[in-house]
Structure formats: structure tokens, C-alpha cells
């Protein structure tokens, strides 16, 4: 009988630590993602994050697609 109680107690402790493990896993994955996305900006001298603005995308320039907010001001 005591053997069953001991094994149940160990199992209960493992369930209790699960949210903390999930938190550490999530934070770790986010750090890896940020590092991988910022390799050029962080490790290349003079590197910077690429512009996400519509006016800086060559494919959209070829199709004459511009920024809606900029076009509204004109």
C-alpha cells in the first residue's frame, strides 16, 4: 500500500512541474526564433533588419502597388 502512495506522490509532483517546463520551453523557443531572425542585424557589421514597408519591396514596385496610407494623403 505504501509503495502505491509513493509512486502516486512522485507522479503528482511531475504534473505540478509541467507548467514551469512548458514556460521554459516556450521562452527558449522564442529566444531561438529571435536570434535566427536577427542573425544579419546582430552579427553582420552594419547589418540591419530588412524594411517591411511596401515602398521598399521590389515586386510591389514593379506592379505599381504602393502604401495605402501614403496614397490617402495625396
C-alpha positions as CSV (number, residue, x, y, z in Angstrom):
1,X,0.0,0.0,0.0
2,X,2.8,2.5,0.8
3,X,4.5,1.7,-2.4
4,X,1.4,2.8,-4.4
5,X,1.2,6.1,-2.3
6,X,4.9,6.8,-3.0
7,X,4.5,6.3,-6.7
8,X,1.4,8.4,-6.8
9,X,3.2,11.2,-4.9
10,X,6.0,11.2,-7.4
11,X,3.6,11.3,-10.3
12,X,1.7,14.2,-8.7
13,X,5.0,16.2,-8.4
14,X,5.8,15.7,-12.1
15,X,2.3,17.0,-13.0
16,X,2.9,20.1,-10.9
17,X,6.2,21.0,-12.6
18,X,4.7,20.7,-16.1
19,X,3.6,24.4,-16.5
20,X,7.1,25.5,-15.5
21,X,8.7,23.2,-18.0
22,X,6.3,24.5,-20.7
23,X,7.2,28.1,-19.8
24,X,10.9,27.4,-20.1
25,X,10.4,25.6,-23.4
26,X,8.3,28.5,-24.8
27,X,10.8,31.1,-23.7
28,X,13.7,29.1,-25.1
29,X,11.9,28.7,-28.5
30,X,11.1,32.4,-28.6
31,X,14.8,33.3,-27.9
32,X,16.0,30.9,-30.7
33,X,13.4,32.4,-33.1
34,X,14.5,36.0,-32.4
35,X,18.2,35.1,-32.7
36,X,17.6,33.3,-36.0
37,X,15.5,36.2,-37.4
38,X,18.1,38.7,-36.4
39,X,21.3,37.0,-37.5
40,X,22.1,39.6,-40.1
41,X,21.2,42.5,-37.9
42,X,23.0,41.2,-34.8
43,X,26.2,39.5,-36.3
44,X,27.0,41.4,-39.5
45,X,28.8,44.7,-39.1
46,X,26.5,47.4,-40.4
47,X,23.7,44.9,-40.8
48,X,20.1,46.0,-40.2
49,X,16.7,44.4,-40.2
50,X,15.1,44.4,-43.7
51,X,12.4,47.0,-44.2
52,X,8.9,45.7,-44.2
53,X,7.4,48.8,-45.8
54,X,5.5,48.4,-49.0
55,X,7.6,51.1,-50.8
56,X,10.8,49.0,-50.2
57,X,9.6,45.7,-51.8
58,X,10.8,45.4,-55.4
59,X,8.0,43.1,-56.5
60,X,5.3,45.6,-55.4
61,X,7.1,48.5,-57.1
62,X,7.0,46.5,-60.4
63,X,3.3,46.1,-60.1
64,X,2.9,49.8,-59.1
65,X,1.4,48.9,-55.7
66,X,2.0,51.5,-53.0
67,X,1.2,52.3,-49.4
68,X,-2.5,52.9,-48.8
69,X,-1.8,55.4,-46.0
70,X,0.6,57.3,-48.2
71,X,-1.8,57.4,-51.1
72,X,-4.6,58.7,-48.9
73,X,-2.6,61.8,-48.0
74,X,-2.1,62.8,-51.7
